[in-house]
C-alpha cells in the first residue's frame, strides 16, 4: 500500500474531534486493506512499529530527527531549529522544509507502508558502533522520498506522537463497522454524527463490540483481531490466551466497607492481602519465561532473579500467572512501598546491581492458563487450588498471596485490621466462583483500603519555578480521562515532591523526566505530552468551573510515580464523579 493513502487517513482523523466520525474514517480505511498489509499497517495507524508488549521502541530523539531532515533537504540545522520554534511541531517543520528543500531527489520512489515500517523497525534493532549514523540514513532515506504531508507524519511517528486523536476504543469500533457493518445494517450519518439503531440493532451491535473487546483483551493485537473478525463472529469468539502475548489484567473496583464487599462478591469470599507493589504477569512456555507489567511492558530483562525463580519453583510446561512484585528489605524482612522498586521497571543497565539493591518478592494470586489450557472461565477457587499445587513457596522469593476464606463480617474485619497492622495497603476480596475477565471491573473481586481512594492522573503541564526553583518545573497540571479517552484537567500538584534528589522524587527528577516531552512554552507555563502518570491523594473533591473536568482536587498531594500504569488506565471522570458522590454521602 502507498504510504500516501495512510497519510490521507491521518489527515482525516486529525481534521475532526468527533469520535464517531473518526471511527467512520478508520472503518472505511480498514475495508481497503489486503491481508498482506494488515499487520504492519495496523501498527502504523497507532503510531507504532512494534506491539505494545514488545520491549523495542523506535526511540529517536528530536535532535536526531533534525539531523535526518538536514540530510534529506540540504537545509542547515539552524534553519530547521528556527522554523521548529515557530511551528512548535517538528512534524510540521519537516513538512514545510521538505516542500522547500534545496537538493533534488534522485531515483526516489513513492513510499509504501511496508518500506516505512521496515525502516522504522531497523532503527530500533541496530546496535554497535556507528548506530546513530545508520539510523540517520534510514530516516533520511524515507524523508528524501517523502512528500511534505508524508514527512509530517513520518517524523511524528518517529517521535511516537501522531496527534490524530484515536484510542483503542475507536479502533475496536472501526473493526466492528468494517467487518460486521453490513450484517448489522449500520448506517453512519455524518450530518447527525450518529448511528441510527433500533433497540434490537443496538443490542446486536453492543454484543459485537463486546466480542471484539474481549478478544482484544485476550491478545492486545488489533491486526490479529481484524483478520479473525473478517472470518465472522464465531471465529472471533474462539480466540484464546497465548503464552508470550500478555492479556489485559482483570481490574478490581473499590468497596467502601466489608458489608458492601460481601454484597458484591457473595459469601463466603476469599480475602487476600493487598500488596503495595506492581502487577506482574508471568508467562512460561517450556523454559522460556516472559514478564509483563500491567501496562504490558516486557520487563523480563530487568528481573532476571524472577525468571530463575519461575523456572525453579513453579511447576508446569506452560502457564500464565497473575502476581504482584513487592519490594523488600531483606535485613528487616519488611515490605517496601512501590516507589522503592519502580526504578527497576525501566532499568536497562546495571541490572544485577539494581536487583541486589532493590530485591523483590513475588506473590502469586491467580492463574489464567496452564499446560495449553485456558482457565479464565474456571471458578476462582479452582484456579487458586491449582496455583497452590504447582508453586513450591520460597520465603522472600516467590510465595502464594496469603488467603483466608471468610463468610462473617467479624472475621473479615479482623483479617482486614491484621493486614493494615502488617503494613499492607488493605485487602482484596474475591468471588469464589468468579471467572477471570481480562480488562474488566465486573464484580468478581473488590479492593478495600482505609483511606479515600487516590487517583492516577497524567501530567499535562507545569510551570517553571521561582527563586531557588527557577531551574525546575513545578506546580504540575494534572488530568483524568473521560469516556472518549480525552484528557480533562482536575488541578495542580506540587506538594509531596522533594527539594533534594536524595530525599526521594524531587522537582529536579520531574524536570528531567518531562523535558523531552515539552510540546510548547507560553511564558512560564509549559505544556507537555502526557506520558508521565502519577498517583495523587487529596483532601476532597470539589465542583469547579476552573478545570475542564468540572472538578478540582482540594490540597492534592503527590504520592508516587506510576511507571506501571499507562495513559489508557488513568482514573476517569466517572471515577471522580463516583468519589464525589460518596464524599457527599459521608458529609451528610
C-alpha positions, 0 to 999 in steps of 0.5 A: 500500500502507498504510504500516501493513502495512510497519510490521507487517513491521518489527515482525516482523523486529525481534521475532526474531534468527533469520535464517531466520525473518526471511527467512520474514517478508520472503518472505511480505511480498514475495508481497503486493506489486503491481508498482506498489509494488515499487520504492519499497517495496523501498527502504523495507524497507532503510531507504532512499529512494534506491539505494545508488549514488545520491549523495542521502541523506535526511540529517536530523539528530536535532535536526531530527527533534525539531523535526518531532515538536514540530510534529506533537504540540504537545509542547515540545522539552524534553519530547521531549529528556527522554523521548529520554534515557530511551528512548535511541531517538528512534524510540521517543520519537516513538512514545510522544509521538505516542500522547500528543500534545496537538493533534488531527489534522485531515483526516489520512489513513492513510499509504501507502508511496508518500506516505512515500517521496515525502516522504522523497525531497523532503527530500533534493532541496530546496535554497535558502533556507528548506530546513530549514523545508520539510523540517520540514513534510514530516516533520511532515506524515507524523508528524501522520498517523502512528500511534505504531508508524508514527512509530517507524519513520518517524523511524528511517528518517529517521535511516537506522537501522531496527534490524530486523536484515536484510542483503542476504543475507536479502533475496536469500533472501526473493526466492528463497522468494517467487518460486521457493518453490513450484517448489522445494517449500520448506517453512519450519518455524518450530518447527525454524527450518529448511528441510527439503531433500533433497540434490537440493532443496538443490542446486536451491535453492543454484543459485537463490540463486546466480542471484539473487546474481549478478544482484544483483551485476550491478545492486545493485537488489533491486526490479529483481531481484524483478520479473525473478525473478517472470518465472522463472529464465531471465529472471533469468539474462539480466540484464546490466551497465548503464552508470550502475548500478555492479556489485559489484567482483570481490574478490581473496583473499590468497596467502601466497607466489608458489608458492601464487599460481601454484597458484591462478591457473595459469601463466603469470599476469599480475602487476600492481602493487598500488596503495595507493589506492581502487577506482574504477569508471568508467562512460561512456555517450556523454559522460556519465561516472559514478564509483563507489567500491567501496562504490558511492558516486557520487563523480563530483562530487568528481573532476571532473579524472577525468571530463575525463580519461575523456572525453579519453583513453579511447576508446569510446561506452560502457564500464565500467572497473575502476581504482584512484585513487592519490594523488600528489605531483606535485613528487616524482612519488611515490605517496601512501598512501590516507589522503592522498586519502580526504578527497576521497571525501566532499568536497562543497565546495571541490572544485577546491581539494581536487583541486589539493591532493590530485591523483590518478592513475588506473590502469586494470586491467580492463574489464567492458563496452564499446560495449553489450557485456558482457565479464565472461565474456571471458578476462582477457587479452582484456579487458586487450588491449582496455583497452590499445587504447582508453586513450591513457596520460597520465603522472600522469593516467590510465595502464594498471596496469603488467603483466608476464606471468610463468610462473617463480617467479624472475621473479615474485619479482623483479617482486614485490621491484621493486614493494615497492622502488617503494613499492607495497603488493605485487602482484596476480596474475591468471588469464589466462583468468579471467572477471570475477565481480562480488562474488566471491573465486573464484580468478581473481586473488590479492593478495600483500603482505609483511606479515600481512594487516590487517583492516577492522573497524567501530567499535562503541564507545569510551570517553571519555578521561582527563586531557588526553583527557577531551574525546575518545573513545578506546580504540575497540571494534572488530568483524568480521562473521560469516556472518549479517552480525552484528557480533562484537567482536575488541578495542580500538584506540587506538594509531596515532591522533594527539594533534594534528589536524595530525599526521594522524587524531587522537582529536579527528577520531574524536570528531567523526566518531562523535558523531552516531552515539552510540546510548547512554552507560553511564558512560564507555563509549559505544556507537555505530552502526557506520558508521565502518570502519577498517583495523587491523594487529596483532601476532597473533591470539589465542583469547579468551573476552573478545570475542564473536568468540572472538578478540582482536587482540594490540597492534592498531594503527590504520592508516587510515580506510576511507571506501571500504569499507562495513559489508557488506565488513568482514573476517569471522570466517572471515577471522580464523579463516583468519589464525589458522590460518596464524599457527599454521602459521608458529609451528610 
